[in-house]
Amino acid sequence: MLRCLCRTIWILTVLLSSPFAVFSQKSGPSFPLSGATLVKDNDRFVIWDVTWGKGRSTGIHKLDMDQVSVTLAEGAIKITKADGTWSIEQTRIGSVRFESGGTVVEEEGIGDTPRREMVFQLKDFVPSPWPTRKGIPGQFPRINTVKLFETDRIAVWDQVWKPGELVVRHAHYHRTATVFIGGGMLRATPESGVPNPPFTRTFGEVLANTTFSPDAHEEEYVSGAPRAIWIEITK
């Protein structure tokens, strides 16, 4: 009897001291978190500007929705999964990662340089599709743009604008959100053919297009080094 009791105590001690026991506790929500600032909230996205300083941990949390994260400032973070396993992640500006809703994880800044990301949470709301126009292509694919990956709901694109390389006339048929990881000046020309005044996009600027417009336009480079990561809602 005593031997059985001792064995039971030993098993409980091992379980309670294991990483898994920590993650078996109730996890908190994914947002809001310390170091996170709400940027936009609309019918398709909740967008957060998140910074991990050295030693700052998110704590154990469960992702409320699928999310796409775009690195704006390089820095190392430690990612610990629900089973207690962990890895060190060091990414470059413009790196993109996708995480599924329901994932339980803890993230901790460990680098001397704070890691900064723009996090796009994807709401489950499915709106009616926007109409298309015959003979007018959609926003993507387009020149100087690479599809990074896609899921059954979204496509993620990396775009740069270059001198003398026109983005041909197109219309926006899908809801999108974007963050600029390179600043510069651009110009749009509507269907009237009269160019609009140039406009500036800055590093870290976030846009979200959730309102339909039938207008088509061209785009062209003016100055700087504009580059953007786009999240396109395809369904």
C-alpha positions in Angstrom: 0.0 0.0 0.0 2.8 2.4 0.9 4.7 1.5 -2.2 1.6 2.2 -4.3 1.0 5.6 -2.6 4.7 6.6 -3.2 4.4 5.7 -6.9 1.3 7.8 -7.3 2.9 10.8 -5.6 6.0 10.4 -7.9 3.8 10.3 -11.1 1.9 13.4 -10.0 5.2 15.2 -9.3 6.5 14.4 -12.8 3.3 15.5 -14.4 3.0 18.7 -12.5 6.6 19.6 -13.2 6.4 19.0 -17.0 5.8 21.7 -19.6 2.6 20.0 -20.7 1.1 20.5 -17.2 1.7 24.3 -17.6 -0.2 24.3 -20.9 -3.0 22.2 -19.6 -4.0 25.2 -17.5 -6.7 27.4 -18.9 -5.3 29.7 -21.6 -6.2 33.3 -22.0 -7.5 35.1 -25.2 -5.1 35.9 -28.0 -5.8 39.7 -27.9 -5.5 42.2 -26.4 -2.0 41.5 -25.2 0.7 43.6 -23.6 2.7 45.3 -26.3 -0.2 45.1 -28.8 -2.0 48.2 -30.2 -5.3 47.9 -32.1 -4.9 49.4 -35.6 -8.2 48.5 -37.4 -11.3 46.5 -36.8 -13.8 45.9 -39.6 -16.1 43.1 -40.9 -13.2 41.0 -42.2 -10.1 41.8 -40.1 -8.9 42.8 -36.7 -5.4 44.2 -37.1 -2.8 44.6 -34.3 0.6 46.2 -34.2 2.6 43.9 -31.8 6.0 44.4 -30.3 8.0 41.8 -28.3 10.6 43.4 -26.1 13.3 41.1 -24.6 11.7 39.1 -21.8 8.1 40.1 -22.7 5.9 37.1 -22.9 2.3 36.8 -24.3 1.6 34.2 -21.7 -0.3 31.1 -22.6 -3.1 32.1 -25.0 -5.4 30.5 -27.6 -5.8 32.1 -31.0 -9.4 33.3 -31.4 -9.1 33.3 -35.2 -6.9 32.3 -38.1 -4.2 35.0 -38.4 -1.4 36.2 -40.7 1.6 38.0 -39.1 4.0 40.2 -41.1 7.4 41.1 -39.6 8.2 44.8 -39.5 11.3 44.7 -37.2 13.7 41.7 -37.0 14.1 40.1 -33.6 14.1 36.7 -32.0 11.1 35.2 -30.2 10.7 31.9 -28.4 7.6 30.0 -29.4 6.3 27.4 -27.0 3.6 25.0 -28.2 0.8 23.4 -26.2 2.8 20.2 -25.7 5.7 22.1 -24.1 8.0 21.9 -27.1 9.6 25.2 -28.2 11.6 26.8 -30.9 13.5 30.0 -31.6 12.3 32.1 -34.5 14.3 34.8 -36.2 12.7 36.4 -39.2 13.5 39.2 -41.6 11.4 42.2 -42.5 8.6 41.1 -44.8 8.5 37.5 -43.4 5.0 36.1 -43.2 3.5 33.3 -41.1 0.1 31.8 -40.8 -1.5 30.3 -37.7 -4.8 28.6 -37.4 -7.5 29.6 -34.9 -7.6 27.4 -31.8 -3.8 27.1 -31.6 -2.5 27.3 -28.0 0.9 29.0 -27.8 3.2 31.2 -25.8 5.5 33.8 -27.4 8.4 35.5 -25.7 10.8 38.1 -26.9 14.4 37.0 -26.3 16.5 39.2 -28.7 18.2 42.5 -27.8 16.2 44.0 -30.7 12.5 44.1 -30.1 10.5 42.0 -32.6 7.6 43.9 -34.3 4.8 42.3 -36.3 1.5 43.4 -37.9 -1.0 40.7 -37.1 -4.1 40.3 -39.2 -6.9 38.3 -37.5 -9.3 36.9 -40.0 -13.0 37.0 -39.0 -15.3 34.1 -39.8 -18.0 36.4 -41.3 -18.6 35.5 -44.9 -20.0 38.5 -46.9 -21.6 38.4 -50.3 -19.1 38.5 -53.2 -18.5 41.7 -55.1 -19.6 41.9 -58.7 -17.0 41.8 -61.5 -16.7 43.8 -64.7 -16.3 42.1 -68.1 -12.9 42.9 -69.6 -11.4 44.4 -66.4 -9.1 42.1 -64.6 -8.9 41.9 -60.8 -6.2 43.3 -58.5 -4.2 40.0 -58.5 -2.1 38.6 -60.0 -0.2 41.7 -61.2 3.3 42.7 -62.3 6.1 42.5 -59.7 4.0 40.6 -57.3 4.7 37.1 -55.9 2.1 34.9 -54.3 3.6 33.8 -51.0 0.9 31.2 -50.1 -2.8 30.6 -50.1 -5.4 28.8 -48.0 -9.0 27.9 -48.7 -9.9 31.5 -47.6 -7.0 33.8 -48.5 -4.1 34.5 -50.8 -1.0 36.4 -49.5 1.0 38.5 -52.0 4.3 40.4 -51.8 4.4 43.4 -54.2 7.0 46.0 -55.2 6.5 48.9 -57.5 9.3 49.7 -60.0 10.2 52.7 -62.2 8.6 52.5 -65.7 6.6 49.3 -64.9 2.9 50.1 -65.0 0.3 48.2 -63.0 -2.3 47.9 -65.7 -5.9 48.9 -65.4 -7.7 46.7 -62.9 -10.6 46.7 -60.3 -10.7 45.4 -56.8 -13.1 42.5 -56.6 -12.0 41.1 -53.3 -11.7 42.5 -49.8 -8.0 43.1 -48.9 -5.8 44.3 -46.1 -2.1 45.4 -46.6 0.9 46.6 -44.7 3.7 48.6 -46.4 7.1 47.3 -45.6 8.8 49.8 -47.9 7.8 53.5 -48.3 7.5 55.5 -51.4 5.3 57.6 -53.7 2.8 56.2 -56.2 0.3 57.6 -58.7 -3.1 56.2 -59.8 -4.8 57.0 -63.0 -8.6 56.4 -63.1 -10.7 55.4 -66.2 -10.9 59.1 -67.2 -7.3 58.9 -68.2 -6.3 62.0 -66.1 -3.7 61.0 -63.5 -4.4 61.8 -59.9 -1.8 63.6 -57.8 1.0 61.3 -56.4 0.4 59.9 -52.9 2.8 58.7 -50.3 2.8 55.3 -48.6 5.0 55.0 -45.4 6.7 52.0 -43.7 4.2 50.3 -41.4 1.1 51.9 -43.0 -1.9 49.6 -42.9 -4.8 49.7 -45.4 -8.0 47.7 -45.4 -10.4 47.7 -48.4 -13.8 46.4 -47.4 -16.0 48.7 -49.4 -16.8 47.9 -53.0 -16.0 50.3 -55.7 -16.6 49.6 -59.4 -13.9 52.1 -60.6 -10.9 50.7 -62.4 -7.5 52.4 -62.4 -3.8 52.0 -63.2 -0.9 52.4 -60.8 2.7 53.6 -61.3 5.9 54.2 -59.4 6.9 57.8 -58.6 9.7 57.6 -56.1 11.2 55.7 -53.1 11.1 51.9 -52.6 7.4 51.0 -52.1 6.7 47.4 -51.1 3.6 45.8 -49.5 2.3 42.5 -48.2 -1.3 42.0 -49.2 -3.9 39.6 -47.6 -6.6 39.0 -50.1 -9.9 37.4 -49.0 -10.8 35.0 -51.9 -13.8 33.5 -50.2 
